[in-house]
Amino acid sequence: MAMQASEIEAYIRKAIPDAVVRIEDLAGDGDHYACTVISEAFRGLSRVKQHKLVYNSLEGHMGGTLHALALQTAAP
């Protein structure tokens, strides 16, 4: 079962409340998304740690309900 962009955003915003989230469905199938997340929580963190914060926010859906997520993160 595919995951809606609004669900992905809700998970991210629950874990990172100040996040600005932009999501694009790359294939129109609900399985392949590009996501940009901007948050003060990322300041001073390596890119790997920033991405881990986002992947952890998805509560295990990555690789299951959500097949692919091209991720870009940044501090404002």
Buried (B, 14 or more C-beta within 10 A) or exposed (E): EEBEBEBBBEBBBEBBEEBEBEBEBEEEEBBBBBBBBBBEBBEEBEEEEBBEBBBEBBEEBBEEBBBEBEBBBEEE
